[in-house]
Amino acid sequence: MGKKDAKAGAADKKGKGKEKEKAGDSSGKGKGGQKDQQLKGAQEINVRHVLCEKFSKKEEALEKIRNGAKFDDVAREYSEDKARSGGSLGWQSRVKLEPAFASVAFELEPSTTGNPKLGEAKTAHGYHIIMVEGRR
């Protein structure tokens, strides 16, 4: 799936998701702020996700996270892949990830499972809620 699918998934979001749409914009047309410069150098990210086949289930999981549930706990409960490690995919390079997922994930700032900075993407596998724990 390509950039159009990621943008189509973003268009499905209600008004609240506008900040997250920007996180997924890989056009490079940022405002040139300090955040853009800090995030450019990463070759790999330590990434977690919640994968849901249905949009409604992804929205339910997202609501739990926004209401204070820890990301890894929600991943264990909602993710439809092998989320034994709280949705952890470990250290991944851009080329190992699907383009729509990578374009969102590599724009996210590192955060913790207790206070995650989230991104969303749609791939052939389903709907993803994404957080990054580290960059190198």
C-alpha positions as semicolon CSV with decimal commas, in nm:
position;residue;x (nm);y (nm);z (nm)
1;M;0,000;0,000;0,000
2;G;0,127;0,348;-0,082
3;K;0,100;0,704;0,036
4;K;-0,250;0,739;-0,106
5;D;-0,374;0,465;0,130
6;A;-0,216;0,634;0,430
7;K;-0,383;0,963;0,334
8;A;-0,715;0,787;0,268
9;G;-0,696;0,639;0,618
10;A;-0,622;0,984;0,757
11;A;-0,923;1,128;0,572
12;D;-1,148;0,881;0,756
13;K;-1,051;1,037;1,087
14;K;-1,270;1,291;1,258
15;G;-1,145;1,639;1,344
16;K;-0,940;1,518;1,642
17;G;-0,684;1,340;1,425
18;K;-0,547;1,643;1,241
19;E;-0,219;1,647;1,440
20;K;-0,165;1,283;1,355
21;E;-0,221;1,344;0,985
22;K;0,072;1,583;0,995
23;A;0,286;1,316;1,161
24;G;0,220;1,095;0,861
25;D;0,299;1,358;0,601
26;S;0,623;1,246;0,442
27;S;0,626;1,525;0,187
28;G;0,914;1,697;0,367
29;K;0,730;2,028;0,352
30;G;0,749;2,088;0,726
31;K;0,787;2,431;0,876
32;G;1,160;2,376;0,918
33;G;1,127;2,364;1,295
34;Q;1,365;2,202;1,538
35;K;1,155;1,882;1,547
36;D;1,211;1,825;1,172
37;Q;1,586;1,856;1,213
38;Q;1,597;1,625;1,518
39;L;1,412;1,342;1,345
40;K;1,598;1,335;1,012
41;G;1,901;1,130;1,113
42;A;1,740;0,808;1,239
43;Q;1,834;0,491;1,055
44;E;1,623;0,271;1,283
45;I;1,333;0,311;1,522
46;N;1,221;0,102;1,817
47;V;0,852;0,080;1,734
48;R;0,530;-0,061;1,883
49;H;0,189;-0,089;1,721
50;V;-0,167;-0,203;1,770
51;L;-0,298;-0,374;1,457
52;C;-0,673;-0,404;1,399
53;E;-0,849;-0,540;1,093
54;K;-1,153;-0,317;1,145
55;F;-1,149;0,061;1,172
56;S;-1,403;0,056;1,458
57;K;-1,184;-0,174;1,669
58;K;-0,882;0,052;1,606
59;E;-1,088;0,353;1,717
60;E;-1,192;0,168;2,036
61;A;-0,827;0,088;2,116
62;L;-0,725;0,448;2,041
63;E;-0,991;0,579;2,278
64;K;-0,857;0,357;2,559
65;I;-0,505;0,491;2,505
66;R;-0,629;0,850;2,499
67;N;-0,814;0,784;2,826
68;G;-0,490;0,686;3,000
69;A;-0,447;0,313;2,938
70;K;-0,086;0,207;2,876
71;F;-0,005;0,145;2,510
72;D;0,141;-0,202;2,570
73;D;-0,165;-0,315;2,770
74;V;-0,398;-0,200;2,491
75;A;-0,180;-0,375;2,232
76;R;-0,206;-0,704;2,425
77;E;-0,584;-0,669;2,441
78;Y;-0,670;-0,534;2,095
79;S;-0,389;-0,613;1,851
80;E;-0,468;-0,888;1,603
81;D;-0,108;-0,982;1,539
82;K;0,133;-1,156;1,773
83;A;0,139;-0,881;2,035
84;R;0,287;-1,088;2,315
85;S;0,538;-0,811;2,380
86;G;0,284;-0,531;2,404
87;G;0,290;-0,463;2,031
88;S;0,669;-0,432;2,016
89;L;0,822;-0,476;1,672
90;G;1,169;-0,399;1,808
91;W;1,430;-0,203;1,613
92;Q;1,326;-0,163;1,250
93;S;1,479;0,014;0,953
94;R;1,260;0,199;0,704
95;V;1,309;-0,066;0,432
96;K;1,180;-0,347;0,658
97;L;0,845;-0,173;0,710
98;E;0,557;-0,118;0,471
99;P;0,588;0,231;0,316
100;A;0,263;0,367;0,463
101;F;0,363;0,246;0,812
102;A;0,723;0,368;0,780
103;S;0,627;0,716;0,661
104;V;0,419;0,768;0,978
105;A;0,651;0,588;1,221
106;F;0,970;0,766;1,117
107;E;0,803;1,105;1,173
108;L;0,706;1,028;1,534
109;E;0,905;1,152;1,830
110;P;1,010;0,891;2,087
111;S;0,773;0,849;2,378
112;T;0,679;0,602;2,654
113;T;0,400;0,346;2,674
114;G;0,250;0,542;2,964
115;N;0,241;0,870;2,769
116;P;0,267;0,778;2,399
117;K;0,286;1,011;2,100
118;L;0,070;0,834;1,846
119;G;0,048;0,798;1,473
120;E;-0,197;0,604;1,259
121;A;-0,158;0,423;0,928
122;K;-0,354;0,185;0,708
123;T;-0,170;-0,097;0,533
124;A;-0,266;-0,423;0,363
125;H;-0,262;-0,579;0,712
126;G;-0,518;-0,338;0,858
127;Y;-0,526;-0,026;1,074
128;H;-0,223;0,053;1,290
129;I;-0,182;0,272;1,595
130;I;0,190;0,342;1,614
131;M;0,432;0,471;1,878
132;V;0,810;0,497;1,875
133;E;1,021;0,432;2,185
134;G;1,362;0,515;2,044
135;R;1,558;0,632;1,741
136;R;1,914;0,564;1,633
